Amino acid sequence: MADPYLVLFVADAADDGHADALRDAARDVPNAGFFDGVGGAGSGDTRTVGAYLRTEELADGVALVTAVAEVSLALAARIEVQYREEILGHLVDGRPDEALQARLPLRDIPEPL
């Protein structure tokens, strides 16, 4: 079984604005981390920017998902959400898609204004 990491990252092209916002979001969540890197061989030098949290229970990651949803909404970004290297779904413009909603109770994410 893969390590118990909840990982959220920009699913499309990422830039400095994404990096700054996700870094700030991760800082607001206890024990969360941030990453910003260029992909490996064959990636076309795609920048990967995101946040992560080591947690044995997926439900314990709701605070990070909620913080990153705010970034997704503010930047109109699509964020991929993975747990234990399995894709759970996406945040799109701050809202969980059907796949993510089915896997994680996200009632705490406020409705966009």
Protein Blocks (a to p, Z undefined) as FASTA:
>chain_A
ZZdddddddfbdcdfklmmmmmmmmmmpghiacddddddehklopacdddddddfblklm
mmmmmmmmmmmmmnopacdddeehiafbdceehiacfklmmmpccklpccdZZ
